[in-house]
Amino acid sequence: MSTSTRPDWATVPNLVTLVRFVMLAPVCVLLVDGPDTLAVVLLLVWASTDWVDGLLARALDQTSRTGAIIDPIADRIGLAAIVLSLALAGLLPWTALALIVVLDVAMVVLATGAALGGRISVSWLGKIRTFVLMTAVFLLVAAAAWWPSLVPAARALIWVGVVLHTVTAIDYIVRARRAPSAAPAGEAPPSPR
């Protein structure tokens, strides 16, 4: 089906993002039960879908407005659910969870309108923050499953990610507040993927 005749949502990358949503529940259940090899593998597969959907969007020339909206939503919901699961399992400090969730809510409330309106886009800082947080979460789970003595080092990396999350949230909110009230007519927001 050509790009001009397929619906905006009907893309392979969007299907990969939907798979990320579907995988979230089993990943979280396994994490709450206590990380093991299956939890580590499923978490890695879940996290890799974020990279895969972006790669496919560019390779297949299937960037879409729908993808630009649902991909960051999948990131935020997924990260919140996973860190909640890790806190419930006793692996993640509740303070880190609270900061991540409060900052995500603040970004949703204060910056989503500007992002959806195309007045701000994903920043490199945001991409680095996501990479660091996801890497730290993966390492924390892997350490808990295979090398418990490395859990404190993984927690330290989580805190680096939380600091980057804080700086990124402030950046997005400030950019959203400073952005013009509307994007130029006919201009769609740039797709992060």
Backbone hydrogen bonds, N-H to C=O, Kabsch-Sander energy under -0.5 kcal/mol:
donor,donor_aa,acceptor,acceptor_aa,energy
5,T,2,S,-1.0
6,R,2,S,-1.8
10,A,7,P,-1.3
11,T,9,W,-1.9
15,L,11,T,-1.6
16,V,12,V,-2.1
17,T,13,P,-2.1
18,L,14,N,-2.2
19,V,15,L,-2.2
20,R,16,V,-1.8
21,F,17,T,-1.7
22,V,18,L,-2.2
23,M,19,V,-2.5
24,L,20,R,-0.9
24,L,21,F,-0.7
25,A,21,F,-0.5
27,V,23,M,-2.0
28,C,24,L,-2.6
29,V,25,A,-2.5
30,L,26,P,-2.2
31,L,27,V,-2.1
32,V,28,C,-2.5
33,D,29,V,-2.0
34,G,30,L,-0.5
34,G,31,L,-0.9
40,V,36,D,-2.3
41,V,37,T,-2.6
42,L,38,L,-2.8
43,L,39,A,-2.4
44,L,40,V,-2.3
45,V,41,V,-2.5
46,W,42,L,-3.1
47,A,43,L,-3.0
48,S,44,L,-2.3
49,T,45,V,-1.2
49,T,46,W,-0.7
50,D,47,A,-1.3
51,W,47,A,-0.6
52,V,48,S,-2.8
53,D,49,T,-2.5
54,G,50,D,-1.0
55,L,51,W,-2.4
56,L,52,V,-2.9
57,A,53,D,-2.2
58,R,54,G,-1.9
59,A,55,L,-2.9
60,L,56,L,-2.9
61,D,58,R,-0.6
62,Q,57,A,-2.5
68,A,64,S,-2.2
69,I,65,R,-1.3
70,I,66,T,-3.2
71,D,67,G,-2.2
73,I,69,I,-1.1
74,A,70,I,-2.8
75,D,71,D,-2.2
76,R,72,P,-2.5
77,I,73,I,-2.9
78,G,74,A,-2.3
79,L,75,D,-2.7
80,A,76,R,-2.4
81,A,77,I,-2.6
82,I,78,G,-2.5
83,V,79,L,-2.8
84,L,80,A,-2.1
85,S,81,A,-2.2
86,L,82,I,-2.4
87,A,83,V,-2.2
88,L,84,L,-2.7
89,A,85,S,-1.7
90,G,87,A,-1.4
91,L,86,L,-2.7
92,L,86,L,-1.2
96,A,93,P,-0.5
97,L,93,P,-1.7
98,A,94,W,-2.8
99,L,95,T,-2.5
100,I,96,A,-2.4
101,V,97,L,-2.7
102,V,98,A,-2.9
103,L,99,L,-2.4
104,D,100,I,-2.1
105,V,101,V,-2.6
106,A,102,V,-2.5
107,M,103,L,-2.4
108,V,104,D,-2.5
109,V,105,V,-2.8
110,L,106,A,-2.8
111,A,107,M,-2.5
112,T,107,M,-0.9
112,T,108,V,-0.8
115,A,111,A,-2.1
116,L,112,T,-3.3
117,G,113,G,-1.8
118,G,115,A,-1.3
119,R,114,A,-2.6
120,I,114,A,-1.1
127,K,123,S,-1.9
128,I,124,W,-2.7
129,R,125,L,-2.7
130,T,126,G,-2.3
131,F,127,K,-2.3
132,V,128,I,-2.9
133,L,129,R,-2.9
134,M,130,T,-2.7
135,T,131,F,-2.6
136,A,132,V,-2.8
137,V,133,L,-2.7
138,F,134,M,-2.5
139,L,135,T,-2.9
140,L,136,A,-2.4
141,V,137,V,-2.4
142,A,138,F,-2.9
143,A,139,L,-2.8
144,A,140,L,-2.4
145,A,141,V,-2.2
146,W,142,A,-2.9
147,W,142,A,-0.7
147,W,143,A,-1.1
150,L,147,W,-2.8
151,V,148,P,-1.5
154,A,150,L,-2.1
155,R,151,V,-2.6
156,A,152,P,-1.9
157,L,153,A,-1.8
158,I,154,A,-1.9
159,W,155,R,-2.0
160,V,156,A,-1.6
161,G,157,L,-2.3
162,V,158,I,-2.4
163,V,159,W,-2.3
164,L,160,V,-2.4
165,H,161,G,-2.5
166,T,162,V,-2.3
167,V,163,V,-2.4
168,T,164,L,-2.7
169,A,165,H,-2.6
170,I,166,T,-2.3
171,D,167,V,-2.4
172,Y,168,T,-3.0
173,I,169,A,-2.6
174,V,170,I,-2.8
175,R,171,D,-2.8
176,A,172,Y,-2.6
177,R,173,I,-2.3
178,R,174,V,-2.0
179,A,175,R,-1.3
187,E,184,P,-2.0
188,A,186,G,-0.6
